[in-house]
Amino acid sequence: MARPITLFTGQWADLPFEEVARLAGEWGYDGLEIACWGDHIDVSRWDDAEYVRSRREILERNGLEVFAISNHLTGQAVCDDPIDERHRDILSDRVWGDGDPEGVRQRAAEDLKDTARFAAKLGVTTVNGFSGSSIWKAVAMFPPASDDFIARGYQDFADRWNPILDVFEEVGVRFALEVHPSEIAYDYWTAKDTLQAIGHRKSFGFNFDPSHFVWQQLDPIAFVLDFADHIFHVHVKESVTNLDGRNGILGSHRPWADPRRGWTFVSTGHGAVPWEPLFRALNSIGYAGPTSVEWEDAGMDRLDGAPEALAFVQRLAAIQPPTAAFDAAFSTKDR
């Protein structure tokens, strides 16, 4: 079976879930990666059988399946330090509560446990998301961060996420951390450190999104090959470096689609994601999960971009695993 192509609903949460499902079904997506915000999924209702059934029925009416759900926004608050007004803007009232930072972290952790429970009720085995990080604030390297300071950050991550992963394992669900700036794992070496901190638990892996690699000038293909056993889910989103002597990779606090940023959303040019080699690499490691379109291009109408992205991924999906292609070319059974 070909890998399913899904649409991540995180950038569509301003629309009712029913409307997003209708659009995705009409465009021809195989399914949705459902965000746990907007009205798409309320994870606190994991034990409400009628509510869970309503999500399935919306999918079925539109000829869609679900292979993963995602709770990036709440996951960000599990480890973040500081917790501030930025988190107030992305968290539910339930998780934010009175805004006390440690209380927010604790409630976020409980929400992630409920996310695993909801996924299990929905018949989904993968939850994608963020982890937050108490040491991302030290990435600029000044004031200097000691080895002990960084080690405490990884220990804080492990202390907060191990109990969450206990629940994931109880219900038979995996967590896929998106390797992404501002998370405990944001590049190649921090991904290795994160796996070590969590004791290489089988329930913990990665949501691979190469767009976050190219602007850091990292090799996404090497990541796929070296972390083959930990690739639980794949996002498809374009990113191209836009470094012209004035624009830097840190973005200068400029918003999405601003031409003064050091990276932008197009499909060609220097520093573009090497999509065909990446799909060949995914074939070589035997990845059979979804390829999920995450539409973030603020400079293009998403109603045009999302179906165009589907056609792009469908072309990539035609790339066959090496053995299958060879066998098809040289088979003698029909001769």
N, C-alpha and C positions, 0 to 999 in steps of 0.2 A: 504494500500500500504506500502511495506517495505521501510525503510529509504533508500534514494539513496546513493550510494557510489561514491564519486568523487575524482579526483586527483587535488591537488593544483599545478598550473603551475609555482609558484614562483621559485622553484628550477630547472626549465626547461627553463627559459627565454633565455638561450643561444641558444636554438633551435627555429626555426620558429614555429609559432603557428600551422600552418598546420601540421607540423611533430609531434608535441606533441599530437594533436588531433588524428592523425592516430594511434600513439602508444597506447593511452588510449583506443581508440575504439577497437583495435585488442585485447588488454588485457581483455576487458570486463567491463570496468568502465561504470557507468551509465551517468556520465557527468564530467564536469570540474569546478573547482573553479578557475576563470581566473585572473591571475595577471595583474596589470596595469603597466607593464614595459616590456622590450624587445620589440618585435613586437606584443605582445599578445593583448593588448588594449592600445590605445592612447586616454585618456579621453578628451583631448582637442578637439577631433573630435566628441563629443557627438551629435552635431547637423548636422552631415554629414550622411544622411539617407543611402547612398550607402555603406559607411564604416561600419555602424552598421549592415546593412544587410549582409555584407561580413563575419562578425564574426558568425552570425547565420548560414550562409550557410556552413561554415567550420565545425561547430558542426553537422549539419544535415547530411553532407556527411559521417560523421564518426559515426553516430548513437548515438550521445551524446546530453545531455541537459546541461543547465547552471542554477545553483541554487544560486550562489553567485559570486561576483567579489571582488577582494582584492587590496587595495592600501596601504600596510604596509609602503613602503619606503617613500612615500611622507608624509603620516600621521605622521611619526616620526619627521619630521621637523616642525610641527605646533607649538609644545610647547618646543622643546628642547632648552636648554641653558647649555653649549655653542653650537653654530653652527660652525662646523670646517671642516677640511679636510675629516673626516669620512663621512660627509653628501655630500660633493662634489662627493664622490665615489658612492653614491647610488641614487642621484637625477638627474632628467633630466636637460638638459641645460635650458629648459624653466623655471623650478622652481628655479634652482640655480642662474640664472641671473648673477649679478655682485658679488654675494657672500656676500653682506651686510646682517648680520644676521636677522635683523628685516624684511628686504625685502624678504628674503628666507621664513620666517615664514608666511608672508602675502600671498606670491605666493603659498605656500603649502596649505594654507587654501582655496584659490580659486580653486586649483586643486582638493581638496576634494569635493567641491561643484559640480564641473564638474563630479566627479566620481559618485555622486548621480544621476546627470542628465543622465549620460551614462547608469547606471544601469536601470533606469526607461525606457529608450529607448529600452534596451535589454530585458525588461520584467522581470527583477530581482528585488527582494525586500530586499536583504541583501547585504551590503558592509562590508567586514571585514578589519581590519587594526590596526595600532598603532596610539597612540596619541602624543607620545613624553612626556617629563616632564621637567619642570624647576627645580625640586627638587630631581630628582633621584641622582644627584651629592652629595646629603647630606645623602645618605643611609648608609654610613660608620659611621655616627654619630660623626665624628670629623673632623674639629672643630664642637662643638655642634651647632645644629640647634634649634632655639627658636620655640615656638608654632606659633608665628607670621610669621616666615620665612616659615614654612610648610603651614600655612593658605594662605599666599600669592601665594604659588604654586598652590593650588587648585583653588584659585580665578582666577589666570592666565589661568588655564585650562578651567574653565567655561566661562571666557570672550572670549576666542578664539574659543571654540567649540559650544557655543550656536548659533552664527550666521551660522555656518556650519549646525547644526542640523535643523535650520529653513528651509534651502533649502531641506534637506532630507525629512522633513515632507511635504513640498510643493509638492514634486514629489512622495510621498508615499513609501519611502525607509527607512530602518533602518540601523543604524551603529552598528557593533559588534566589540568592542574593545577586542583585544587579551590580556588577563591578563598575563603579561610577564615582566620579569626584564627589566628595563629602561623605562617602561611606568608609567603613573600616577597611574594606578592600576596594581600592580605586585603580590599581595598576597590577602588573605582573607579580612583583615581589610582595606587595601587600596582600595579594590573593593567597600566596603561599603562607605568609605569616598568619592570615586569618584561618586557613584550614588547620594549621598547627595549633592555634589557640583554642579551636573548638574540638580538638582531638580527632580530626578527620572523621567526624560522625557521618554515617551513611545518609542521614536525612538532610544533610546540608551540602548544597552545591551552588552553582552559579546560573543566573540568567545572563547569557552572553549577548552583549550589544556592542558590536565593533565600532559604532560611531564614537564611543567614549574612548577608544584606543587611538584612532588616527590623529585626533588633534593633540594628543599627548606624544605623538610620534612613536607609538608602540606598534609592534607587529601583531595584528589580531590573529593571523594564521598560526603563528607560534603558540599563542595562547590556546587556541582550539586543540592543537596537537598535544601540548604538554599537560593540559587539564582535561583531557578527553573524558575521563571517568566522572568528572564533576560538572559537565555541561548538561543541565537539566532542561533548559529552555533557551530559545533564541529570539531576539528582537531584530527586526529589519528596519533600519532607519539610516538615512544618508547623513554624512557629515564630511565636509571638505575644509582643509585648512585654508585660511585667508590671511596669510602672513605677508604683509607688503612693506615691512619696515616700520610701520606705525602700529599695526594691529598685533597684539600678543595673544598667546593661547589662554591667558587668564581672563580675557574678556573685558577688562576695565569697567566692570559693572554695567556694561551696555546690555540692553534687552535682546531677546531672540530676534533674528532677522535684521538687526542693525548692521549696516555694512562696515562699521568700525570694530566689530568683533573679529577675533582671530580665527573663527571657523564659522561656516555657514551650511545651509542645506541645499546642495545640488548633487547631481549624480556623476559629474565629470570634473576633471581638473586635478591639479597637483594635490596629493594628500587625500584623494577620494578613497572610500572603502573599496577594497579589491574583491568585489562580490563574487565573481566567478571562481577565483581560486579559493575563496572562503567556502563556497558551497561544495567544492571538490574536497576541501579539508573535512567538512562536516560529513560528507559521504565516507571518507576514509576512516573516520572514527566510529561509523555506524550510528550516527545520530538520527533517530527516527521520530523525534518529537515535532511540535509545531514550529513554524516560522511565522512570527507574529509581527504584523505591520504596526509600528508605533508612529503615528502621524504627528510631527512636531514642527513642521515648516510653517512658521508664522507669516512667511511671505507668499504663500499660495493658498488659495481657497481649498479647504479640506474636502469639499464635495467633489472637486475635480481631482485632487491629489490622491485620495484614498483608492478610487478605482484604478487610477494610473499605477499606483504602487502595487496593487494586486496583479496587474498584467506583468509588471516588472518581475515580481517574485515567481509568477507562473513560468516565465521564460527560464529563470534560474533553476526552477524545479525540474526542468527537462534534462538537466545534467545528471547522468546516470552514475552510480557507483562503478569504479573501474572494472570489477569482475563481471558485473551485469552487462556492461557495454561490450566487453570482450566476448562473453558468451553469446550475446545476441548476434554479434558480427560473424562468429566462427562456428555457430551451432550447425550440426549436420543432421539434426533430427528431421528437417523438412526436405532434405536433398534426396 
